[in-house]
Amino acid sequence: MKQVTLAITISTDKIVSVSVLPKVNAQDKAITKIKQLTLTASAEELDQKFFDIIQQPMEKTSEIISNIEEYEKNLEQAQKNSQYNKDKRRKSKKQFSLLLNVQTIKNLMLLKITKRQSI
């Protein structure tokens, strides 16, 4: 896990709540709905057990986030490299080139017509 946000709240009776929320870079809307993990206990209990308690849930969360981010990167790369998209770009270039040639022919024809009329 790259980054997390920690929010610490201390109540008047010396009970501490720590919320841990991983930072997510993925575009997937579902992953942004991951709720923070909140632990509430005395300061001594959290001091002794905090990392033991959060280790497994954070590892699972990190793995899921990493998999989704990697999937999105691979999907984007596949779209860029797909034959369909390459053909589409090539076809678009050909159509543009053809359109320019047609316009050039029209202009030449108009020029010839104009020359004939002036003769």
C-alpha positions in Angstrom: 0.0 0.0 0.0 1.5 3.3 -1.0 -0.4 5.9 1.1 -3.0 5.9 3.8 -4.9 8.6 5.6 -5.0 8.3 9.4 -7.6 10.1 11.5 -7.1 9.9 15.3 -9.8 10.9 17.8 -9.3 10.9 21.5 -12.4 11.0 23.7 -12.6 12.5 27.2 -12.5 9.1 28.8 -9.1 8.4 27.1 -10.5 6.1 24.5 -8.7 6.4 21.2 -10.3 5.8 17.7 -8.0 5.4 14.7 -9.4 5.3 11.2 -7.2 4.1 8.4 -8.2 4.8 4.8 -6.0 3.8 1.8 -5.3 6.3 -1.0 -6.8 5.0 -4.2 -5.7 6.1 -7.7 -7.9 3.7 -9.7 -10.8 5.1 -11.8 -13.2 2.3 -10.8 -16.0 3.9 -8.9 -16.6 0.8 -6.8 -13.2 0.9 -5.2 -13.8 4.5 -4.1 -16.5 3.2 -1.8 -14.1 1.3 0.4 -14.8 2.4 3.9 -12.1 3.2 6.4 -11.0 0.7 9.0 -11.7 2.1 12.4 -10.2 0.7 15.6 -11.4 2.0 19.0 -9.6 1.1 22.3 -7.5 2.5 25.0 -4.2 4.1 24.0 -2.3 1.2 25.6 -4.3 -1.5 23.7 -3.8 0.3 20.4 -0.1 0.8 21.1 0.3 -2.9 21.7 -2.0 -4.4 19.0 -2.7 -1.7 16.3 -0.3 -3.0 13.6 -1.2 -6.7 14.3 -4.9 -5.9 13.9 -4.7 -3.8 10.7 -2.0 -5.9 8.9 -4.3 -8.5 7.3 -7.2 -6.2 6.3 -4.7 -3.6 4.9 -2.8 -6.3 2.9 -6.1 -7.5 1.4 -7.2 -4.0 0.6 -3.8 -3.1 -0.9 -3.9 -6.3 -3.1 -7.4 -5.4 -4.4 -6.4 -1.8 -5.2 -3.2 -2.9 -6.8 -5.0 -5.4 -9.0 -7.6 -2.9 -10.1 -5.0 -0.2 -10.9 -2.9 -2.8 -12.9 -6.0 -4.0 -14.7 -6.9 -0.4 -15.7 -3.3 0.2 -17.0 -3.4 -3.0 -19.0 -6.8 -2.1 -20.4 -5.7 1.3 -21.5 -2.6 -0.2 -23.1 -4.7 -2.8 -24.9 -7.1 -0.1 -26.2 -4.1 1.8 -27.6 -2.7 -1.3 -29.2 -5.9 -2.9 -30.5 -6.0 -3.6 -34.2 -9.5 -2.0 -34.3 -8.3 1.3 -33.0 -5.2 1.2 -35.2 -7.4 0.5 -38.2 -9.8 3.2 -37.1 -7.0 5.8 -36.9 -5.6 4.6 -40.3 -9.0 4.8 -41.9 -9.6 8.3 -40.5 -6.2 9.4 -42.0 -7.1 7.9 -45.3 -10.6 9.6 -45.3 -9.0 12.9 -44.5 -6.5 12.5 -47.3 -9.2 11.4 -49.7 -11.3 14.5 -48.7 -8.3 16.7 -49.4 -7.8 15.1 -52.8 -11.5 15.5 -53.6 -11.4 19.2 -52.6 -8.3 19.7 -54.7 -10.0 18.2 -57.8 -13.0 20.4 -57.2 -10.8 23.5 -57.0 -9.0 22.5 -60.2 -12.3 21.9 -62.0 -13.5 25.3 -60.9 -10.3 26.9 -62.1 -10.6 25.3 -65.5 -14.2 26.4 -65.8 -13.2 29.9 -64.8 -10.4 29.9 -67.4 -12.8 28.7 -70.1 -15.3 31.4 -69.3 -12.7 34.1 -69.4 -11.5 33.0 -72.9 
